Amino acid sequence: MFDNLTGRLSKVLKTLRGEARLTEENITEALREVRMALLEADVALPVVRDFIARIREKALGQEVMGSLTPGQAVVGVVHRELVALMGEKNDDLNLATTPPAVILMTGLQGSGKTTTSGKLAKWLAENRKKKVLLVSCDVYRPAAIEQLRMVASQIGTDFFPSTGDQKPVAIAEAALDFARKHYHDVLIVDTAGRLAIDELMMNEIRELHAAVKPIETLFVVDAMQGQDAVNVAKAFSEALPLTGVVLTKLDGDARGGAALSVRQVTGKPIKFAGVGEKLTGLEAFHPDRMASRILGMGDVLSLIEDVQKTVDIADAEKLAKKFKTGKGFDLEDFKQQVVQMKKMGGVSALMDKLPGNLAQAAQGAPQMDDKAMRRIEGIINSMTPKERTYPDLIKASRKRRIATGAGVTVQEVNRLLKQFEQTQKMMKMMAKGGMQKMMRGLKGRIPGLR
């Protein structure tokens, strides 16, 4: 996400950091570039105007001009203003009410409301240990109710059935009554969307809001819509007492303007960001972390949280011992690392959270998407336990058998074995001579490594 904006801003700030002395002229020139970068990212013009004005005022102030490292001080100012623009801190869900706490999901059709409802139910069950009930009030789209039922089934969450011939308000009231009687902590109400804002839709949402009295009314918006997303969010916030925004498809938006505009235009906090199609792809929105990512500084805190959520501590300790000694690392361990990477969202999710310089250095390393990871798992699963422990046993006839079992070519089996062999060599280097010897051994394999 934010690829273009990150590239442009990083270049501008790098130039400023290289200046021995900051003047009004070079600050003005840098801010012109920042302004262009934000406009190209589809950030709303009034938002850009205010943002640039605040940075100019602070960049020409004593805090920056009097600093021993004025270029670095400007970077600090830009970071702080980006954080302020997106809301200072993460605004948590408010569930402080007599159960069930009702969450009303609103937004246009195609914004990802139904999937987000499922993601939010999973997030609440896993992170807050809440018993959640899902219900669909979208009686206009035949597949909507079935879609939510399937999502609920996938995540193991309770689902309240409804049909297309029922009234949305009647469905919501019946679901609320059911949630009370069955001791659910949270009721998530998925509402109907339209292709555009219309009075019929707004009246229905207002009626639902009055009927279920939600403690949270979340507006789900597609980040890829850019400026349109902000205009729609503004219209909804004027019609409904929204409590927060969920930005979806943030990983597919190279511009990112909606994320930078929606908070200031609506006055409502961004509470979550949806990334990817998987039902695990919902992250609490942290403005400070997002600002760091936009400026190419990475998001190490989120990366650590991902690791803590997905990595088994006992397995990690066993692997650490194998790394330390350089012995005992086999194909089963190799497979476990691939599985862990998949759980964390794959290589692309990892790269997105690395600081710019590290991500750039890793660009030359072999990239593994979900398909490649599944192929590796399939190949290793086609091996016998003995072959996984002693890969040297795998000769021509065994390779053919493994390839047939995994539905791949012999060349792909060879490629996997070569990757594994290189990993083993790196581990042995680390065990014998530490990191410096390993880095020397990698010269020539990763472009730009010296």
Secondary structure as UniProt FT lines:
FT   HELIX           3..17
FT   HELIX           24..40
FT   TURN            41..42
FT   HELIX           45..59
FT   HELIX           62..65
FT   HELIX           70..86
FT   STRAND          101..106
FT   TURN            109..110
FT   HELIX           113..127
FT   STRAND          132..136
FT   HELIX           142..155
FT   STRAND          158..160
FT   TURN            164..165
FT   HELIX           168..181
FT   TURN            182..183
FT   STRAND          186..190
FT   HELIX           199..212
FT   STRAND          216..222
FT   HELIX           223..225
FT   HELIX           227..239
FT   STRAND          244..248
FT   HELIX           250..252
FT   HELIX           257..266
FT   STRAND          270..274
FT   TURN            279..280
FT   STRAND          282..284
FT   HELIX           287..294
FT   TURN            295..296
FT   HELIX           300..310
FT   HELIX           313..325
FT   HELIX           331..343
FT   TURN            344..345
FT   HELIX           346..353
FT   HELIX           356..361
FT   HELIX           362..364
FT   HELIX           370..381
FT   HELIX           385..389
FT   HELIX           391..393
FT   HELIX           396..406
FT   HELIX           410..442
FT   TURN            444..445
FT   TURN            447..448
//
